[in-house]
Every structure is written in structure tokens, then in C-alpha cells.
Amino acid sequence: VQIIGTLTEGVQSGSSGTLLADDPADQFSIGGDWTIGVAGAHSDTLQGGLSADVSGALALGAQSGGAGTLTLSGLSSTLSVEGATLAVGGGGTGSLHLADGASLSAFSASLTAGASAGATGVIALDGANSTLTIGHDLTLGAAATGAGVLSIAGDGNSLTVAADATIGASGSGSVDLQAGTTLDASSGNIVLGAQAHA
């Protein structure tokens, strides 16, 4: 499946939809930005060893009232994001889920969960041996009243950040790391509660 240009799903308030891609013989390619859940709700699943790439940014739950979910599941299921931003809960509610050996790489991107006031972003890795690699900063709870949650459970699951990892910038951030998992921000700093709240 090749999409020339951007892919935007769940545009209108009250709308909902799903997308499932699971053919390992296929190449799922988006030639621009990928937005899942603008003002409506949309849930996408990539699984079964599928290889996918996005040449632009990835946004889940872009606007207030929007809800976007992306699940990447299964050994050899991969997603490459080439844009500069990966926003989970940009203005609404976003969920990014990696499971059972899947991998997502965004070597040119910063990852933000809970980017705007009132937004919520959840990043979860479970099963075993899934990897999430970010080329720049990780920020959980970027804006006041925004919330970012990171949960990593299951042997071999890892998140690597090539710059700073900030847990609670102006909003709230939380991290739950279970035994056998890794959060690697050794190339930068891990910052807890970057700004005081009145």
C-alpha cells in the first residue's frame, strides 16, 4: 500500500474508524504526515511482520476531543518515522502501543506525550523484545494540564532516547518500568519535574 501525500484519519468530531494492515509481503508507505484522530476517533493496527514507513510527522489525537491509537505488534513488524515530530496526545488523547517484538524508529524526531493543555498521551511497550528509538528529546506532559504516561513491561522491551528525557515539563509525567526493561537516555539527561507549578 503506497499513499502519495498525507494520511489523515478521524477528521470530524463524532467520527470513528479503524485500519488493519497485516500482510508481511506488503510495504505500507505514507509519503507525508500521518495523523490518526484529529477531532474524531481512529484506531490503526500494523501487525504480522509488516514493514511501514512515514516520510513526515506522526500525530495521535491531534485536536481537543480527538482520539488516536496506533498499535504495532509482532516480531519483525517495523515502523520508520522520518519527520521531525512524533506527538502522542497532541491536543486530544493519543495512545502508542508496541507489543511482541515490534519496533518503531524515529531518528530525526522528538517524541512528546501530552503536548497541549488538557491533552493525554500514553506510550506502552509490552510482550517481549519491542524497541522504540527516538533521535531527539522525549517529553511527557509538555504543557500545563497535559499528561504523558510511559509504561514498559516485559523482558527485553526498550526505549532509547538520543537526547533529554523530561518527565513532567509543564504538565504531569509518569514512568512505570518493570523488571527486564530499559529506558536509555545516556546521551542526554533524565529530568524530573522541569517546571514548578503554582
Secondary structure, 3 states (H helix, E strand, C coil): CEECCCEEECCCCCCEEEEEECCCCCEEEECCCEEECCCCEEEEEEECCCEEEECCCEEECCCCCCEEEEEEECCCCEEEECCCEEEECCCCEEEEEEECCCEEEECCCEEEECCCCCCEEEEEEECCCCEEEECCCEEECCCCCCEEEEEECCCCCEEEECCCEEECCCCEEEEEECCCCEEECCCCCEEECCCCCC
